[in-house]
Amino acid sequence: AMLVCLVCLFAALFNIPGLTTQVSAANTITSFGLAEHGIMAHNDGWVYVYGGKGETNSNGVRQSDCAGLICAYYSDNSVNIPLGGVNTLLRNEVASGDIYSLPRIHGLLITIPNNDHVGIYIGNGEIVDNSSPGVDMIRSDVFASDGSARRGWDMWHIMDGGLVYGWSGFYAFDGNMYHYTNGQYDVNT
Protein backbone atom coordinates (compact mmCIF):
# COMPACT_ATOMS: atom_id res chain seq x y z
CA ALA A 1 0.00 0.00 0.00
CA MET A 2 1.20 3.45 -0.80
CA LEU A 3 1.90 5.90 2.03
CA VAL A 4 0.67 9.40 1.42
CA CYS A 5 2.05 12.34 3.31
CA LEU A 6 -0.94 13.62 5.29
CA VAL A 7 0.94 16.78 6.11
CA CYS A 8 1.10 17.49 2.37
CA LEU A 9 -2.69 17.41 2.34
CA PHE A 10 -2.87 19.77 5.32
CA ALA A 11 -0.25 22.02 3.72
CA ALA A 12 -2.32 22.23 0.56
CA LEU A 13 -5.66 22.67 2.33
CA PHE A 14 -4.47 25.23 4.85
CA ASN A 15 -1.70 26.84 2.77
CA ILE A 16 0.95 26.41 5.46
CA PRO A 17 4.08 28.24 4.22
CA GLY A 18 7.47 26.67 4.83
CA LEU A 19 6.09 23.24 5.79
CA THR A 20 8.61 20.49 5.16
CA THR A 21 6.86 17.74 3.24
CA GLN A 22 9.66 16.02 1.32
CA VAL A 23 11.06 12.81 2.77
CA SER A 24 13.74 10.71 1.12
CA ALA A 25 13.16 6.96 0.93
CA ALA A 26 16.34 6.37 2.96
CA ASN A 27 14.98 8.00 6.08
CA THR A 28 11.20 7.65 5.78
CA ILE A 29 9.62 7.65 9.19
CA THR A 30 5.94 6.94 9.70
CA SER A 31 3.22 7.56 12.22
CA PHE A 32 2.94 3.76 12.48
CA GLY A 33 6.63 3.54 13.33
CA LEU A 34 6.25 6.24 16.00
CA ALA A 35 3.34 4.36 17.58
CA GLU A 36 5.25 1.05 17.46
CA HIS A 37 8.26 2.84 18.99
CA GLY A 38 6.04 3.85 21.93
CA ILE A 39 4.78 0.28 22.36
CA MET A 40 8.37 -1.03 22.21
CA ALA A 41 9.50 1.49 24.84
CA HIS A 42 6.64 0.40 27.09
CA ASN A 43 7.39 -3.30 26.57
CA ASP A 44 11.13 -2.72 27.13
CA GLY A 45 10.45 -0.82 30.36
CA TRP A 46 12.08 2.52 29.57
CA VAL A 47 12.57 4.56 32.72
CA TYR A 48 11.68 8.21 33.21
CA VAL A 49 14.60 10.64 33.42
CA TYR A 50 13.93 14.36 33.01
CA GLY A 51 15.65 15.56 29.83
CA GLY A 52 16.37 12.02 28.63
CA LYS A 53 16.19 11.37 24.89
CA GLY A 54 16.50 7.58 24.76
CA GLU A 55 20.01 7.11 26.12
CA THR A 56 20.93 3.79 27.72
CA ASN A 57 21.64 3.96 31.46
CA SER A 58 24.26 1.95 33.39
CA ASN A 59 21.72 -0.87 33.82
CA GLY A 60 21.30 -1.17 30.05
CA VAL A 61 17.79 0.32 30.09
CA ARG A 62 16.83 3.21 27.86
CA GLN A 63 15.60 6.39 29.52
CA SER A 64 13.67 9.46 28.48
CA ASP A 65 11.15 12.01 29.59
CA CYS A 66 7.79 12.33 27.82
CA ALA A 67 9.08 14.45 24.92
CA GLY A 68 12.35 12.51 24.81
CA LEU A 69 10.38 9.35 24.02
CA ILE A 70 9.27 10.99 20.76
CA CYS A 71 12.66 12.57 20.05
CA ALA A 72 14.25 9.11 20.41
CA TYR A 73 12.13 7.78 17.52
CA TYR A 74 13.50 10.47 15.23
CA SER A 75 17.12 10.05 16.37
CA ASP A 76 16.87 6.22 16.24
CA ASN A 77 15.96 6.67 12.56
CA SER A 78 18.70 9.26 11.86
CA VAL A 79 16.19 12.06 11.30
CA ASN A 80 17.18 15.40 12.75
CA ILE A 81 14.52 17.53 14.41
CA PRO A 82 15.00 20.21 17.06
CA LEU A 83 15.36 18.34 20.35
CA GLY A 84 13.65 19.71 23.40
CA GLY A 85 10.45 19.57 25.35
CA VAL A 86 6.83 19.33 24.29
CA ASN A 87 6.62 22.91 22.96
CA THR A 88 9.70 22.32 20.80
CA LEU A 89 8.07 19.21 19.32
CA LEU A 90 4.82 21.06 18.69
CA ARG A 91 6.62 23.57 16.46
CA ASN A 92 6.28 20.75 13.87
CA GLU A 93 2.50 20.58 14.35
CA VAL A 94 0.33 20.92 11.24
CA ALA A 95 -3.09 20.23 12.77
CA SER A 96 -4.57 19.76 16.22
CA GLY A 97 -7.91 19.46 17.94
CA ASP A 98 -9.82 18.86 21.12
CA ILE A 99 -9.35 15.38 22.58
CA TYR A 100 -13.05 14.64 22.05
CA SER A 101 -12.52 14.95 18.30
CA LEU A 102 -9.62 12.43 18.38
CA PRO A 103 -9.16 11.05 14.85
CA ARG A 104 -8.39 7.38 14.23
CA ILE A 105 -4.72 7.92 13.29
CA HIS A 106 -1.83 5.90 14.72
CA GLY A 107 1.07 8.03 15.94
CA LEU A 108 -0.69 11.24 16.90
CA LEU A 109 0.72 13.18 19.82
CA ILE A 110 -1.65 13.82 22.71
CA THR A 111 -1.05 16.52 25.33
CA ILE A 112 -2.44 17.80 28.59
CA PRO A 113 -3.24 21.51 29.24
CA ASN A 114 -0.36 23.94 28.71
CA ASN A 115 1.53 21.18 26.86
CA ASP A 116 3.00 20.06 30.19
CA HIS A 117 3.01 16.38 29.12
CA VAL A 118 2.84 14.40 25.87
CA GLY A 119 2.08 10.83 24.85
CA ILE A 120 1.80 8.82 21.63
CA TYR A 121 -1.62 7.66 20.44
CA ILE A 122 -1.32 3.99 19.44
CA GLY A 123 -4.88 3.54 18.18
CA ASN A 124 -7.92 1.75 19.54
CA GLY A 125 -8.30 4.38 22.24
CA GLU A 126 -4.86 3.73 23.80
CA ILE A 127 -1.87 5.92 24.54
CA VAL A 128 1.70 5.31 25.73
CA ASP A 129 3.82 7.85 27.55
CA ASN A 130 6.87 8.05 29.78
CA SER A 131 5.12 9.50 32.76
CA SER A 132 7.19 10.56 35.75
CA PRO A 133 9.99 9.41 38.08
CA GLY A 134 9.13 6.05 39.62
CA VAL A 135 6.12 5.58 37.32
CA ASP A 136 7.99 5.32 34.01
CA MET A 137 6.19 4.02 30.88
CA ILE A 138 2.39 3.79 30.95
CA ARG A 139 0.05 2.19 28.42
CA SER A 140 -3.53 3.22 29.12
CA ASP A 141 -6.88 4.20 27.68
CA VAL A 142 -7.32 7.81 26.58
CA PHE A 143 -10.95 7.81 27.77
CA ALA A 144 -12.62 6.46 30.90
CA SER A 145 -15.71 4.24 30.66
CA ASP A 146 -17.94 7.30 31.13
CA GLY A 147 -16.35 8.92 28.04
CA SER A 148 -14.32 11.53 29.93
CA ALA A 149 -10.65 12.06 29.10
CA ARG A 150 -8.36 10.26 31.52
CA ARG A 151 -5.22 11.72 33.09
CA GLY A 152 -6.00 15.22 31.83
CA TRP A 153 -5.47 14.59 28.11
CA ASP A 154 -7.00 17.51 26.24
CA MET A 155 -5.52 17.91 22.71
CA TRP A 156 -4.32 15.77 19.79
CA HIS A 157 -1.65 16.89 17.31
CA ILE A 158 -0.59 15.84 13.81
CA MET A 159 3.13 16.37 13.34
CA ASP A 160 5.37 17.08 10.37
CA GLY A 161 9.09 16.75 10.99
CA GLY A 162 9.16 14.29 8.07
CA LEU A 163 6.56 11.98 9.60
CA VAL A 164 4.50 10.16 6.94
CA TYR A 165 0.92 9.10 7.72
CA GLY A 166 -1.29 6.46 6.12
CA TRP A 167 -4.00 7.69 3.79
CA SER A 168 -5.79 4.93 1.89
CA GLY A 169 -5.27 1.16 1.89
CA PHE A 170 -4.00 -1.51 4.26
CA TYR A 171 -1.11 -0.87 6.66
CA ALA A 172 0.68 -3.26 9.00
CA PHE A 173 0.81 -2.10 12.60
CA ASP A 174 1.72 -4.02 15.75
CA GLY A 175 1.15 -7.41 14.13
CA ASN A 176 -2.25 -6.49 12.64
CA MET A 177 -3.50 -5.00 9.41
CA TYR A 178 -5.47 -1.74 9.49
CA HIS A 179 -7.39 -0.28 6.59
CA TYR A 180 -7.25 3.48 6.22
CA THR A 181 -9.80 5.54 4.31
CA ASN A 182 -9.19 9.27 3.84
CA GLY A 183 -6.44 9.35 6.45
CA GLN A 184 -8.13 7.43 9.30
CA TYR A 185 -8.32 3.73 10.07
CA ASP A 186 -11.68 2.12 9.57
CA VAL A 187 -13.48 0.47 12.46
CA ASN A 188 -14.27 -3.27 12.24
CA THR A 189 -12.16 -4.10 9.18
MOJOWO-V731508 format. One record per helix or strand. SS is the DSSP state (H for helix, E for strand). FROM is the first residue (numbers start at 1). LEN is the number of residues. Records with the same first field share a line. If there is no record, write none. Layout:
SS = FROM-LEN ; FROM-LEN
//
This chain:
H = 6-9 ; 25-3 ; 31-14 ; 66-11 ; 86-7 ; 99-3 ; 113-3
E = 29-2 ; 47-2 ; 53-4 ; 62-3 ; 93-6 ; 109-4 ; 118-6 ; 126-5 ; 137-5 ; 143-1 ; 149-1 ; 153-7 ; 163-2 ; 169-5 ; 176-6 ; 184-2
//
